Amino acid sequence: MKLDWKKHLGLVFLFFLLISGCKSVDEDTDCIYYLNQKEYSRVASNTSCSTYERASAELGLAGFLFSNFLASGASDNYRRALGIEASATSWNTWAGKTHYDNAIKLSGDSTGDTYEGRTRPKEDVEIHYFATLGALLALTYIELDDDANGTISEAEIQSFTNIRPSTDASYGKNEIAMADWMQFVTDKDTASEKVYLLNLGTEKCIPKSGVRKYDGLWLDTDSSADITDSANCGLIATPSGTTIAAWVAAGSGSLDVTGECTPVVKIEQLQNLFLSSSGGSGLSVLDLTEYFVSYVNKISRDMVELGIAADSDLRKGLTDFSANIDNGATCTNTTVTEVDQIFSILNVAAKDATTDYKNTNTLPFSTVSSASDTAIALSNFSSVVTFGGVPVTISFICSNSSNLSARLIYKSSATYVPYYSGADTAINSTFSTLKSLNTDASGDIKPNTAGDQIVSFKELLCME
């Protein structure tokens, strides 16, 4: 990812620096006098001063001084020009953020701002523009410029996202394997619906019921007494209600049983995509991009109020920058492909134990196969069972054979579970980190939609 801040934002800032600054005020008033004396705290706290003056003072307290940007070489190190000390490493805890927030509220018209529902004077629009742009630049350099040299490198952006390079020895792979059993459902979605697990290797069967009906687990907490052969677990009904023995004795050598087949697949391992888990003390990558979207929208509204034409280079530059952030995630690169594979599973995976797994943990078999770095193939659905010394071929006919789904279970030490929070640490960590990065405050998945003012994790990975 490459963010060319100086190409557009620097141009926008310098342009406004030239057209503003000549506010018609009485230079002898106390507020202006104290501003000129750089007694910013005195002005900021004085409610008798205008919102323009108080917002200007808040910018001064944040370290945003026009003179710094007029100095030679200012655009070579915006961090220094913004007055951000090298020790500042967190936007949320940096003292300057409070002053930018105050300046934006004093001169803004968003919900909770001074001018909510009211028309702003031009000078307040201008100072609001400066406050928002200053906040955007300060946020960016504090969070991304690790070495505080005023330049944001590709390596620094990758470090911020915590994406592990695919060449890292700990990167791992998506190892998904076929279980020895499949789920088989008869009379689906009716009152008499029955769910079974069929082990085609051992020709055994487990009838599933209660909470465990759709968990896809063979044994684990099932009783070994539940295991029987496929003829005696309640699955097979012979013609006219005759017994299996009588039916075999009559000379029949094969039997077809129709139901919905769902092969069970085991998530053995997932790629270790992240260098560390999310939820640390720093700003998350999606919080950063949401700030971007919010600030860019504020700046765009200010430009409209100031009469800057939509086809101007300034507006186009801002539009391009916004489109680069909120891009729809249509790019194709190795990282996006790898993330997509895990997202496809995460979107259906049960996070915690539940009383019904019927509508979770299932994916089209083709999707699961594509997500796996190891080849997986379907087993034969026929079974040969011997009754009274007579072999009988039982064929399980899949009513959904043209559109098979797979049921997911997750490795947990020496066994498996139907929810990923109980899976091995590496599996849980990768799922949990991706979920945290791509859900909003309500827990909803963020869409990959261009221009919707919501930035998903994949959109972040597609920024250029």
C-alpha positions as CSV (number, residue, x, y, z in Angstrom):
1,M,0.0,0.0,0.0
2,K,1.3,3.5,-0.8
3,L,-0.3,6.7,0.5
4,D,0.9,9.8,-1.3
5,W,-0.2,12.4,1.2
6,K,1.9,15.2,-0.2
7,K,0.5,14.9,-3.7
8,H,-3.0,16.1,-2.7
9,L,-3.3,17.1,0.9
10,G,-0.2,19.3,0.8
11,L,-1.6,21.1,-2.2
12,V,-5.0,21.6,-0.6
13,F,-3.5,22.9,2.6
14,L,-1.1,25.4,0.9
15,F,-3.9,26.7,-1.3
16,F,-6.1,27.5,1.6
17,L,-3.2,29.0,3.5
18,L,-3.0,31.6,0.7
19,I,-6.7,32.4,0.4
20,S,-7.4,32.6,4.1
21,G,-5.8,34.4,7.0
22,C,-7.1,37.9,6.1
23,K,-10.1,37.8,8.4
24,S,-11.5,41.3,8.9
25,V,-11.4,41.8,12.7
26,D,-10.4,44.5,15.1
27,E,-6.7,43.8,15.7
28,D,-6.9,45.6,19.0
29,T,-9.4,43.2,20.6
30,D,-8.1,41.2,23.5
31,C,-8.7,37.9,21.8
32,I,-6.7,38.7,18.7
33,Y,-4.0,40.3,20.9
34,Y,-3.6,37.2,23.0
35,L,-3.6,35.0,19.9
36,N,-0.8,37.1,18.5
37,Q,1.1,36.7,21.8
38,K,0.5,32.9,21.5
39,E,-1.4,32.8,24.8
40,Y,-3.6,30.1,23.3
41,S,-5.0,28.6,26.5
42,R,-6.2,32.1,27.6
43,V,-8.2,32.5,24.3
44,A,-9.4,28.9,24.1
45,S,-11.1,29.1,27.5
46,N,-12.6,32.6,27.0
47,T,-16.2,32.2,25.9
48,S,-16.3,35.9,25.1
49,C,-13.9,35.2,22.1
50,S,-15.5,34.2,18.8
51,T,-15.6,30.6,17.8
52,Y,-13.1,31.4,15.0
53,E,-10.7,32.8,17.6
54,R,-11.2,30.0,20.1
55,A,-10.8,27.3,17.4
56,S,-7.6,29.1,16.2
57,A,-6.3,29.0,19.8
58,E,-7.1,25.3,20.0
59,L,-5.0,24.7,16.8
60,G,-2.2,26.6,18.4
61,L,-2.4,24.4,21.5
62,A,-2.3,21.3,19.1
63,G,1.0,22.7,17.6
64,F,-0.6,23.6,14.3
65,L,0.9,27.0,13.4
66,F,0.6,28.6,10.0
67,S,4.2,29.9,10.2
68,N,5.5,26.3,10.4
69,F,3.9,25.5,7.0
70,L,5.3,28.6,5.4
71,A,8.8,27.7,6.5
72,S,11.3,26.4,3.9
73,G,11.1,22.6,3.6
74,A,7.9,22.3,5.6
75,S,6.4,19.8,3.1
76,D,9.5,17.5,3.5
77,N,8.5,16.7,7.1
78,Y,4.8,17.4,7.9
79,R,5.3,15.8,11.3
80,R,7.7,18.5,12.3
81,A,5.6,21.2,10.8
82,L,2.6,19.9,12.8
83,G,4.6,20.3,16.0
84,I,4.3,16.6,16.8
85,E,7.0,15.4,19.2
86,A,8.9,12.2,18.4
87,S,7.5,10.6,21.6
88,A,3.9,10.8,20.4
89,T,3.0,7.2,19.3
90,S,-0.7,7.0,19.9
91,W,-3.3,9.3,18.4
92,N,-5.9,8.5,21.0
93,T,-3.6,9.4,23.9
94,W,-1.8,12.3,22.3
95,A,-2.8,15.6,24.0
96,G,-3.0,17.4,20.7
97,K,-6.0,15.2,19.6
98,T,-8.2,16.9,22.3
99,H,-7.3,20.3,20.9
100,Y,-8.1,19.3,17.3
101,D,-11.4,17.8,18.4
102,N,-12.2,21.1,20.3
103,A,-11.4,23.2,17.2
104,I,-13.5,21.0,14.9
105,K,-16.5,21.2,17.3
106,L,-16.2,24.9,17.8
107,S,-16.2,25.6,14.0
108,G,-18.2,22.7,12.7
109,D,-21.8,21.9,11.8
110,S,-22.0,18.2,12.5
111,T,-24.1,16.7,15.3
112,G,-23.0,18.2,18.6
113,D,-20.9,21.0,17.0
114,T,-21.5,24.7,17.7
115,Y,-23.1,25.3,14.3
116,E,-25.3,22.2,14.2
117,G,-28.4,23.3,12.2
118,R,-27.0,26.8,11.6
119,T,-25.1,28.5,8.9
120,R,-21.4,29.1,9.5
121,P,-19.5,32.3,8.8
122,K,-16.9,31.8,6.1
123,E,-14.0,32.3,8.5
124,D,-15.3,29.4,10.7
125,V,-15.6,27.2,7.6
126,E,-11.9,28.0,6.8
127,I,-10.7,27.3,10.3
128,H,-12.7,24.1,10.4
129,Y,-11.0,23.1,7.2
130,F,-7.6,23.7,8.8
131,A,-8.5,21.9,12.0
132,T,-9.8,18.8,10.1
133,L,-6.8,18.7,7.7
134,G,-4.4,19.1,10.6
135,A,-6.1,16.3,12.5
136,L,-5.9,14.1,9.5
137,L,-2.2,14.7,9.0
138,A,-1.4,14.4,12.7
139,L,-3.4,11.1,13.0
140,T,-1.5,9.7,10.0
141,Y,2.0,10.6,11.1
142,I,1.5,9.6,14.7
143,E,0.1,6.2,13.8
144,L,2.1,5.3,10.8
145,D,5.4,7.2,11.0
146,D,7.1,4.8,13.5
147,D,10.6,6.4,13.2
148,A,9.2,10.0,13.3
149,N,11.2,11.0,10.3
150,G,8.2,12.6,8.4
151,T,8.1,9.9,5.8
152,I,5.6,7.0,5.8
153,S,7.2,3.9,4.2
154,E,5.6,0.8,2.8
155,A,7.2,-1.2,5.6
156,E,5.7,1.1,8.2
157,I,2.2,0.6,6.8
158,Q,2.7,-3.2,6.7
159,S,3.9,-3.0,10.3
160,F,0.8,-1.1,11.3
161,T,-1.6,-3.7,9.8
162,N,0.4,-6.5,11.5
163,I,0.1,-8.7,8.4
164,R,2.7,-11.5,8.6
165,P,4.8,-11.8,5.4
166,S,4.0,-15.1,3.5
167,T,7.8,-15.8,3.6
168,D,7.7,-15.9,7.4
169,A,8.5,-19.3,8.8
170,S,5.4,-19.1,11.1
171,Y,3.0,-18.2,8.3
172,G,1.6,-21.8,8.1
173,K,-1.1,-22.9,5.7
174,N,-4.8,-23.7,5.5
175,E,-4.8,-27.4,6.2
176,I,-8.3,-28.8,5.7
177,A,-8.9,-32.6,5.7
178,M,-11.8,-34.9,5.0
179,A,-13.2,-36.6,8.1
180,D,-14.0,-40.3,7.8
181,W,-17.7,-39.7,8.2
182,M,-20.5,-37.7,6.6
183,Q,-23.7,-36.2,7.8
184,F,-26.8,-37.9,6.3
185,V,-30.3,-36.4,6.9
186,T,-33.6,-38.1,5.9
187,D,-37.0,-36.5,5.8
188,K,-35.2,-33.1,5.9
189,D,-37.1,-30.1,7.3
190,T,-40.1,-32.2,8.5
191,A,-41.3,-33.3,11.9
192,S,-39.8,-36.7,11.3
193,E,-36.4,-35.4,10.3
194,K,-33.5,-37.7,11.3
195,V,-29.8,-36.9,11.4
196,Y,-27.0,-39.5,11.2
197,L,-23.3,-39.6,11.0
198,L,-22.1,-42.4,8.7
199,N,-18.5,-43.6,8.9
200,L,-18.0,-45.1,5.5
201,G,-14.6,-46.5,6.4
202,T,-15.9,-48.7,9.2
203,E,-19.5,-49.0,8.0
204,K,-20.7,-47.6,11.3
205,C,-23.5,-45.2,12.1
206,I,-24.4,-42.7,14.9
207,P,-27.9,-41.3,15.2
208,K,-27.7,-37.6,16.2
209,S,-30.2,-35.9,18.4
210,G,-30.7,-33.0,20.9
211,V,-28.0,-30.3,21.2
212,R,-25.5,-32.4,19.3
213,K,-27.8,-33.1,16.3
214,Y,-25.8,-31.0,13.8
215,D,-22.4,-30.7,15.5
216,G,-20.8,-33.1,13.0
217,L,-18.7,-34.8,15.7
218,W,-18.0,-38.5,15.8
219,L,-18.0,-39.6,19.4
220,D,-16.3,-36.9,21.4
221,T,-19.1,-36.7,24.0
222,D,-21.3,-39.2,22.2
223,S,-21.5,-42.6,24.0
224,S,-19.7,-45.4,22.3
225,A,-22.9,-47.4,22.8
226,D,-24.5,-45.1,20.2
227,I,-22.3,-46.6,17.5
228,T,-23.8,-49.4,15.5
229,D,-23.8,-50.6,11.9
230,S,-25.8,-48.7,9.3
231,A,-28.5,-51.4,9.3
232,N,-29.3,-51.1,13.0
233,C,-29.1,-47.3,13.8
234,G,-32.6,-46.6,12.5
235,L,-31.4,-45.3,9.2
236,I,-32.4,-48.2,6.9
237,A,-36.0,-49.1,6.3
238,T,-36.5,-52.2,4.1
239,P,-39.4,-52.5,1.5
240,S,-42.8,-53.2,3.0
241,G,-41.5,-52.9,6.5
242,T,-39.8,-56.3,6.4
243,T,-36.7,-57.0,8.5
244,I,-33.2,-56.7,7.1
245,A,-32.7,-60.5,7.6
246,A,-36.0,-61.4,5.8
247,W,-35.2,-59.0,3.0
248,V,-31.7,-60.4,2.5
249,A,-33.0,-63.9,2.7
250,A,-35.4,-63.1,-0.1
251,G,-32.4,-62.7,-2.3
252,S,-32.1,-58.9,-2.6
253,G,-28.4,-57.9,-2.7
254,S,-28.5,-54.1,-2.7
255,L,-30.4,-51.3,-1.2
256,D,-30.6,-47.5,-1.9
257,V,-31.1,-45.0,0.8
258,T,-31.9,-41.4,-0.1
259,G,-31.1,-38.3,2.0
260,E,-29.1,-35.1,2.1
261,C,-25.4,-35.7,2.3
262,T,-23.0,-33.3,4.0
263,P,-19.3,-34.4,4.1
264,V,-17.6,-33.4,7.4
265,V,-14.3,-31.6,7.0
266,K,-11.7,-30.9,9.7
267,I,-10.0,-27.5,10.0
268,E,-6.6,-28.8,11.1
269,Q,-4.7,-25.5,10.7
270,L,-5.1,-22.0,9.4
271,Q,-2.6,-19.5,8.1
272,N,-1.1,-17.4,10.9
273,L,-1.9,-14.1,9.1
274,F,-1.1,-11.7,11.9
275,L,2.1,-11.0,13.8
276,S,0.1,-10.2,16.9
277,S,-3.5,-10.4,18.0
278,S,-5.8,-7.4,17.6
279,G,-7.2,-5.4,20.6
280,G,-3.9,-3.9,21.8
281,S,-3.5,-0.3,23.1
282,G,-2.9,1.2,19.7
283,L,-5.4,2.4,17.1
284,S,-6.8,-0.4,15.0
285,V,-6.3,-0.4,11.3
286,L,-10.1,0.0,10.7
287,D,-10.4,2.8,13.3
288,L,-7.7,4.6,11.3
289,T,-9.5,4.3,8.0
290,E,-12.8,5.3,9.6
291,Y,-11.1,8.5,10.8
292,F,-9.9,9.0,7.3
293,V,-13.4,8.7,5.9
294,S,-14.8,11.0,8.5
295,Y,-12.2,13.7,8.1
296,V,-12.3,13.6,4.3
297,N,-16.1,14.0,4.3
298,K,-15.7,17.1,6.6
299,I,-13.1,18.6,4.3
300,S,-15.2,17.9,1.2
301,R,-18.2,19.7,2.8
302,D,-16.0,22.7,3.7
303,M,-14.8,22.9,0.1
304,V,-18.4,23.0,-1.1
305,E,-19.3,25.8,1.3
306,L,-16.3,27.8,0.2
307,G,-17.4,27.5,-3.4
308,I,-14.5,25.3,-4.7
309,A,-15.7,23.8,-8.0
310,A,-16.3,20.1,-8.2
311,D,-14.0,19.8,-11.2
312,S,-11.2,21.6,-9.6
313,D,-7.9,19.8,-9.0
314,L,-8.4,20.3,-5.3
315,R,-11.8,18.6,-5.2
316,K,-10.6,15.9,-7.6
317,G,-7.6,15.2,-5.5
318,L,-9.7,14.7,-2.4
319,T,-12.2,12.5,-4.3
320,D,-9.3,10.4,-5.6
321,F,-8.0,10.0,-2.0
322,S,-11.4,9.1,-0.7
323,A,-12.0,6.5,-3.5
324,N,-8.6,5.0,-2.7
325,I,-9.7,4.4,0.9
326,D,-13.3,3.3,0.2
327,N,-12.4,1.2,-2.8
328,G,-14.7,-1.8,-2.9
329,A,-11.8,-4.3,-2.4
330,T,-11.7,-5.3,-6.0
331,C,-7.9,-5.7,-6.2
332,T,-6.2,-9.0,-6.5
333,N,-3.0,-9.7,-4.6
334,T,-1.6,-12.6,-2.6
335,T,-2.6,-11.2,0.8
336,V,-6.2,-10.5,-0.3
337,T,-6.5,-14.0,-1.8
338,E,-5.3,-15.5,1.5
339,V,-7.6,-13.4,3.6
340,D,-10.5,-14.2,1.3
341,Q,-9.9,-17.9,1.9
342,I,-10.2,-17.5,5.6
343,F,-13.1,-15.0,5.4
344,S,-15.1,-17.6,3.4
345,I,-14.9,-19.9,6.4
346,L,-15.2,-17.3,9.1
347,N,-18.5,-15.9,7.6
348,V,-20.3,-19.2,8.5
349,A,-18.2,-20.4,11.4
350,A,-19.8,-20.7,14.9
351,K,-17.7,-18.7,17.3
352,D,-19.0,-20.2,20.6
353,A,-20.9,-23.3,21.7
354,T,-24.6,-23.2,20.8
355,T,-27.7,-25.3,21.1
356,D,-28.1,-25.6,17.3
357,Y,-25.5,-25.8,14.6
358,K,-27.9,-26.5,11.8
359,N,-27.4,-23.1,10.1
360,T,-23.7,-22.6,10.9
361,N,-20.5,-24.3,9.9
362,T,-21.6,-25.2,6.4
363,L,-20.1,-24.1,3.1
364,P,-20.3,-25.3,-0.5
365,F,-17.8,-28.1,-0.8
366,S,-16.1,-26.3,-3.7
367,T,-15.5,-23.2,-1.5
368,V,-14.0,-25.3,1.2
369,S,-11.8,-27.1,-1.3
370,S,-10.6,-23.8,-2.8
371,A,-9.7,-22.5,0.7
372,S,-7.6,-25.5,1.5
373,D,-3.9,-25.5,0.7
374,T,-4.1,-29.3,0.8
375,A,-6.1,-31.4,-1.6
376,I,-9.4,-32.8,-0.4
377,A,-11.7,-35.2,-2.2
378,L,-15.1,-36.8,-1.6
379,S,-15.3,-40.4,-0.5
380,N,-17.4,-43.1,-2.0
381,F,-21.0,-43.1,-0.5
382,S,-21.6,-46.9,-0.9
383,S,-21.2,-49.3,2.0
384,V,-21.2,-53.1,2.0
385,V,-22.8,-54.7,5.0
386,T,-23.0,-58.4,5.8
387,F,-26.2,-59.8,7.2
388,G,-26.4,-63.5,8.1
389,G,-23.3,-64.1,6.0
390,V,-24.9,-62.4,3.0
391,P,-23.1,-59.2,1.7
392,V,-25.5,-56.4,1.0
393,T,-24.5,-53.2,-0.8
394,I,-26.1,-50.1,0.7
395,S,-25.9,-47.0,-1.5
396,F,-26.5,-43.7,0.1
397,I,-28.1,-41.6,-2.6
398,C,-27.5,-37.9,-2.1
399,S,-30.5,-35.8,-3.0
400,N,-28.2,-32.8,-3.1
401,S,-25.4,-34.4,-5.2
402,S,-25.3,-31.5,-7.6
403,N,-24.7,-29.0,-4.8
404,L,-22.9,-30.6,-1.9
405,S,-22.0,-28.6,1.1
406,A,-19.4,-29.5,3.7
407,R,-19.8,-29.3,7.5
408,L,-16.9,-27.8,9.4
409,I,-15.4,-28.9,12.7
410,Y,-12.2,-27.4,14.3
411,K,-9.1,-29.1,15.7
412,S,-8.8,-28.8,19.5
413,S,-5.7,-30.6,20.7
414,A,-6.4,-34.3,20.2
415,T,-10.1,-33.9,19.3
416,Y,-12.4,-31.5,17.5
417,V,-15.1,-29.0,18.4
418,P,-17.9,-27.4,16.4
419,Y,-17.0,-23.8,17.4
420,Y,-13.7,-21.9,16.8
421,S,-13.3,-20.2,20.2
422,G,-12.6,-23.7,21.6
423,A,-10.2,-24.6,18.8
424,D,-6.4,-24.6,18.9
425,T,-5.0,-21.2,19.8
426,A,-3.6,-20.5,16.3
427,I,-7.0,-21.2,14.7
428,N,-8.9,-19.2,17.2
429,S,-6.4,-16.3,17.0
430,T,-6.6,-16.0,13.2
431,F,-10.4,-16.1,13.2
432,S,-10.8,-13.8,16.1
433,T,-8.4,-11.2,14.7
434,L,-10.0,-11.1,11.3
435,K,-13.5,-10.9,12.9
436,S,-12.4,-8.0,15.1
437,L,-10.8,-6.2,12.2
438,N,-13.9,-6.4,10.0
439,T,-16.9,-5.9,12.2
440,D,-18.4,-2.6,13.4
441,A,-19.4,-1.6,16.9
442,S,-22.7,-3.5,16.5
443,G,-20.9,-6.7,15.5
444,D,-22.0,-6.5,11.9
445,I,-19.6,-7.5,9.1
446,K,-18.4,-4.5,7.1
447,P,-19.3,-4.7,3.4
448,N,-16.8,-4.4,0.6
449,T,-18.7,-1.7,-1.2
450,A,-17.0,1.3,-2.9
451,G,-18.1,4.7,-1.8
452,D,-20.3,3.5,1.1
453,Q,-18.2,5.5,3.7
454,I,-17.4,2.2,5.4
455,V,-13.9,0.8,5.1
456,S,-13.6,-3.0,5.4
457,F,-10.3,-4.8,6.1
458,K,-10.0,-6.0,2.5
459,E,-10.5,-2.4,1.3
460,L,-7.6,-1.4,3.5
461,L,-5.5,-4.1,1.9
462,C,-6.4,-2.7,-1.5
463,M,-5.3,0.9,-0.8
464,E,-2.6,2.1,-3.2
